[in-house]
């Protein structure tokens, strides 16, 4: 019996060793195959080699770019690189162009050079031209006579100067992919028909030109609604209102208004805020709730008071509102800032001014102000009450609407923006 068991054990070990060897062989073969394939891909691809040796890409970047272009002959690509170098672009800038638009390496120099020369007529430095092309190298892949020149001439008729035109191009390069006759011209005509002056159309082109590429029927509907809501077409607010409505769907618009209604605000109050600051309804419903919660629950402000100052919704809660309130909290606790300071004016100060007046001024005396400004000190609310209409409040600062300045005593006001 033991002899039988011994024989079976030997057979089992033999089978186990055989299986183990097979598994090891398969794993080794698979690993070697993977390595060989990877090496073969990198070694055999002329595109990867060219990007490494002629353009100076890293291996990772070269492999990534090679997936978008296949260089069969290096003659054309060499000419493109030489053209860019001749015009004073640095190797880093050239790599950035190619990384964004690999097709440039396959574009004839006879097509590229006239476009570069055209943009240089704008009295651009090499650095400015590089910035423009880096923003979107697609500019060099559009047709010069039928696209670039007509578009530039059209935009120039509104913005007038080369400097402004470059601003439009750097922010609106996708316009070259848009059919001017089907969207841009009709939408500009709509604005003119509503009485929007060309000066405001110019500002729209330089700041929010993307909306001019959107559906013309929807654009006209948004312009009509803006006028119906009481916006004056001759004011910049009309353009901002159209932009706000064009940049969101109807369901998103309704969700944002619903977020405000959840604080007991009426439709009239919401629309009044929209008329004061159209961008307030570009803020996501999540941010609306976070900002409103802070002012209502931490500062004990009435929701209606906050909404009378809709620019508050545009401020960053984490980067601006809370850090500045934390700084005030520290300074109030030391008696260095009056408790009736106008909070809105403090929130509206440019960062440089705020730093000078509330951080740098006191940081030697009260080192906590720096930590507070960096978000390292939790804001717990203003611990002592501020008088409103002669009444003491319960351990929270109440926000009231009352005109004031930082030099004049006020009641923690939220002032008109």
Secondary structure, DSSP 4 states (H G I P E B T S, - for coil): -HHHHHHHHHHHHHHHHHHHHHHHHHHHHHHHHHHHHHHHHHHH-HHHHHHHHTS---HHHHHHHHTT---S-HHHHHHHHHHHHHTT--HHHHHHHHHH-GGGGGS-HHHHHHHHHHHHTTT--HHHHHHHHHH-GGGGGS-IIIIIHHHHHHHHHHH-SHHHHHHHHHH-GGGGGS-IIIIIHHHHHHHHHTT--HHHHHHHHHHHGGGGGS-HHHHHHHHHHHHHTT--TTSHHHHHHHHHHHTS-HHHHHHHHHHHHTTT--HHHHHHHHHH-GGGGGS-HHHHHHHHHIIIIIS---HHHHHTTGGGGGS-IIIIIHHHHHHHHHHHHTTSS-TT--HHHHHHS-HHHHIIIIIITTTTT-THHHHHHTT-S-----SS---BTTB--SSSPPP------TTS--SS-----
